[in-house]
Structure formats: structure tokens, C-alpha cells
Amino acid sequence: MKQTSRAALFAIAAFGASGTALAGPHHHEHGVVRLDVAVDGQQLSVLLQSPLDSFVGFERAPRNDAEKKRAEDALRLLREGTPVLTPNAEAQCTLQQATVNAPVLEGKSKPKDGHADLEAEYQFTCASPEQLKQLKTGFYANFKHTKKVEVQLAGPKGQRKVSLSKAQATVQF
């Protein structure tokens, strides 16, 4: 990821849309997906953080074949990137990198205090960034346990926070 994009994302994490420091790290809230979105030149960067429950309905290693399939399907969609994050076509954005970190689902760690999170990072390069008007999210459509999507956005037009819903699942830039 470009240094400037990473810096913009860290600015979002450190400062809310109001410009004041956030009260601390994101809270672990079941069903809530948190996105930090930054537009910097041709780069569109997204950091995602959410409890595993938002994607698979549990926060532990899968226990049976049905849960294993649900976990595999969720990880596949998240790693593909575009089923969950789709910039408008006019911006001509191409997904360059999608990194998903879900150690509990992958059997690499155990939940802490019964809680486990999933984190992901997406990096797009946009040929026409001036045309970037929206980012369609597919969390509600693809993950029935997603109840709320909270977005912090930083870009050429400043910083702001938005909450998405099933009826309005698109971030407007």
C-alpha cells in the first residue's frame, strides 16, 4: 500500500469525522462491520474490522461441515474483494490487493474471552479517481449476520462518518 494512503487511513483511525480523537479502539459489537475508507490520488484504500459473528454467525473455529463451509465461503468472498466492495465503474478502479486476517477461522488461534475478530485490507488503483462517486458494499447481501456498517471516510472532500443500512448499502463520496 502506498505510504500516503496508509497515512490517510491511520488519520481516520486516530481522528473521527469531527477531527477529535476517538475514545479508543473499535468496540467489539456483534453484527457491526467497521470500514475506514481513504481516497488519496489514484488510490482507494479500505480497512475492515468486525467480529467474526458478522460474517459467519459464530466467533470460534468451525465445529462441523456446515460451519466449515460457511467459513470457507465467507473467506472466499472477502478475499475476492469485489463481492463486498465495488467502486462505481466510471472510476475504473482495479483491486490490487485484498488481505484478510481471520486466524480463528483458519485454525491459527483461539478466541480471546469468547470473542474473535476479522480484519481485512483492500487496495484499489483507480484510472479515473475524479469519477469515484460511490463504493457499493455487499455485506448485507452476502452475510446475513451483518446488522450495521459504520464507515469513516477521508478523501479530497474531507472526512466524515456514515452509517449504511440494507436499504442504503452504498458509500457516497
C-alpha positions as CSV (number, residue, x, y, z in Angstrom):
1,M,0.0,0.0,0.0
2,K,1.3,3.5,-0.8
3,Q,2.7,5.4,2.2
4,T,0.3,8.3,1.7
5,S,-2.8,6.0,1.6
6,R,-1.7,4.2,4.8
7,A,-1.2,7.6,6.4
8,A,-4.7,8.7,5.4
9,L,-6.2,5.5,6.9
10,F,-4.3,6.0,10.1
11,A,-5.6,9.5,10.3
12,I,-9.1,8.2,10.0
13,A,-8.4,5.6,12.8
14,A,-6.9,8.3,15.1
15,F,-9.4,11.1,14.3
16,G,-13.2,10.8,13.8
17,A,-15.1,12.8,11.2
18,S,-15.3,15.7,13.7
19,G,-11.5,15.9,13.9
20,T,-11.3,14.8,17.5
21,A,-9.5,11.7,18.8
22,L,-11.7,8.7,19.1
23,A,-12.4,7.3,22.5
24,G,-10.2,4.2,21.8
25,P,-10.1,1.2,19.6
26,H,-13.2,0.0,17.8
27,H,-15.6,-1.8,20.2
28,H,-16.4,-5.4,19.6
29,E,-20.1,-5.3,18.6
30,H,-21.7,-8.3,17.0
31,G,-23.1,-7.7,13.6
32,V,-21.2,-4.4,13.1
33,V,-18.8,-4.0,10.2
34,R,-16.5,-1.0,10.5
35,L,-14.8,0.4,7.4
36,D,-12.1,3.0,7.2
37,V,-12.1,4.3,3.6
38,A,-9.4,6.7,2.2
39,V,-9.1,8.2,-1.2
40,D,-5.6,9.5,-2.0
41,G,-4.9,10.4,-5.6
42,Q,-5.5,7.2,-7.6
43,Q,-5.5,5.0,-4.5
44,L,-8.7,3.8,-2.8
45,S,-7.9,2.0,0.4
46,V,-10.2,0.3,2.8
47,L,-9.6,-1.2,6.2
48,L,-12.3,-3.5,7.6
49,Q,-12.7,-4.7,11.2
50,S,-15.6,-6.7,12.5
51,P,-16.4,-9.6,14.9
52,L,-16.4,-12.9,13.1
53,D,-20.1,-13.2,14.1
54,S,-20.9,-10.6,11.4
55,F,-19.8,-12.9,8.7
56,V,-20.4,-16.5,9.9
57,G,-22.6,-16.3,13.0
58,F,-20.0,-17.5,15.5
59,E,-16.7,-16.5,17.0
60,R,-14.7,-19.7,17.2
61,A,-13.3,-22.4,15.0
62,P,-15.9,-24.1,12.8
63,R,-17.2,-27.3,14.6
64,N,-18.9,-29.2,11.7
65,D,-19.0,-29.4,8.0
66,A,-21.8,-26.8,7.6
67,E,-19.8,-24.3,9.7
68,K,-16.6,-25.1,7.8
69,K,-18.4,-24.4,4.5
70,R,-19.8,-21.1,5.9
71,A,-16.4,-20.0,7.0
72,E,-14.8,-21.0,3.7
73,D,-17.5,-19.2,1.7
74,A,-17.1,-16.0,3.8
75,L,-13.3,-16.0,3.5
76,R,-13.5,-16.6,-0.3
77,L,-15.9,-13.6,-0.8
78,L,-13.9,-11.4,1.5
79,R,-10.6,-12.3,-0.3
80,E,-12.2,-11.8,-3.8
81,G,-12.9,-8.2,-2.6
82,T,-15.3,-7.1,-5.3
83,P,-18.3,-9.0,-3.9
84,V,-18.1,-6.9,-0.8
85,L,-16.6,-3.6,-2.1
86,T,-17.3,-2.3,-5.6
87,P,-16.4,1.2,-6.7
88,N,-18.5,2.8,-9.4
89,A,-17.4,1.7,-12.9
90,E,-16.7,5.2,-14.2
91,A,-13.7,5.5,-11.8
92,Q,-12.1,2.4,-13.5
93,C,-10.8,1.0,-10.2
94,T,-8.9,-2.3,-10.1
95,L,-8.4,-4.3,-6.9
96,Q,-4.7,-4.6,-6.4
97,Q,-4.6,-6.3,-3.1
98,A,-7.0,-8.0,-0.7
99,T,-5.6,-9.2,2.6
100,V,-8.0,-11.0,5.1
101,N,-6.9,-11.9,8.6
102,A,-9.1,-14.3,10.4
103,P,-6.8,-16.6,12.5
104,V,-9.6,-18.2,14.4
105,L,-11.4,-19.4,11.3
106,E,-8.2,-20.6,9.8
107,G,-7.3,-22.6,13.0
108,K,-4.3,-20.4,13.8
109,S,-5.5,-19.1,17.1
110,K,-8.3,-19.4,19.6
111,P,-10.9,-16.7,20.6
112,K,-9.9,-14.4,23.5
113,D,-12.6,-14.2,26.1
114,G,-15.0,-15.8,23.7
115,H,-14.5,-13.0,21.1
116,A,-12.8,-13.1,17.7
117,D,-12.4,-10.5,15.0
118,L,-11.8,-10.5,11.3
119,E,-9.6,-7.8,9.8
120,A,-9.1,-7.1,6.1
121,E,-7.3,-4.5,4.0
122,Y,-8.2,-3.7,0.4
123,Q,-6.2,-1.6,-2.1
124,F,-7.6,-0.3,-5.3
125,T,-6.0,1.7,-8.1
126,C,-8.4,4.0,-10.0
127,A,-7.6,5.2,-13.5
128,S,-10.1,8.0,-13.2
129,P,-10.2,8.9,-9.5
130,E,-12.1,12.1,-10.2
131,Q,-15.0,9.9,-11.3
132,L,-15.1,8.0,-8.0
133,K,-18.6,8.8,-6.7
134,Q,-19.5,5.7,-4.7
135,L,-18.5,2.4,-3.2
136,K,-21.1,-0.3,-3.2
137,T,-20.9,-2.7,-0.2
138,G,-22.1,-6.2,-0.3
139,F,-22.1,-7.0,3.4
140,Y,-25.8,-7.1,3.9
141,A,-26.4,-9.1,0.7
142,N,-23.7,-11.7,1.4
143,F,-23.6,-12.0,5.2
144,K,-27.0,-12.4,6.9
145,H,-25.5,-11.7,10.3
146,T,-24.4,-8.2,9.3
147,K,-26.7,-5.7,11.1
148,K,-24.8,-2.4,10.7
149,V,-22.0,-1.0,8.6
150,E,-20.2,2.0,10.0
151,V,-17.9,4.0,7.7
152,Q,-15.2,6.6,8.3
153,L,-14.3,8.3,5.1
154,A,-11.3,10.5,4.2
155,G,-10.8,11.9,0.8
156,P,-10.5,15.1,-1.3
157,K,-13.8,16.4,0.1
158,G,-12.7,16.0,3.7
159,Q,-13.6,13.5,6.5
160,R,-17.0,12.2,7.6
161,K,-18.7,9.3,9.2
162,V,-21.7,7.5,7.7
163,S,-23.9,4.5,8.7
164,L,-25.1,2.2,6.0
165,S,-28.3,0.1,6.0
166,K,-29.8,-2.7,4.0
167,A,-31.8,-0.1,2.1
168,Q,-28.7,2.2,1.5
169,A,-25.6,0.0,1.4
170,T,-23.5,2.4,-0.8
171,V,-21.0,4.9,0.4
172,Q,-21.4,8.2,-1.5
173,F,-18.1,10.2,-1.9
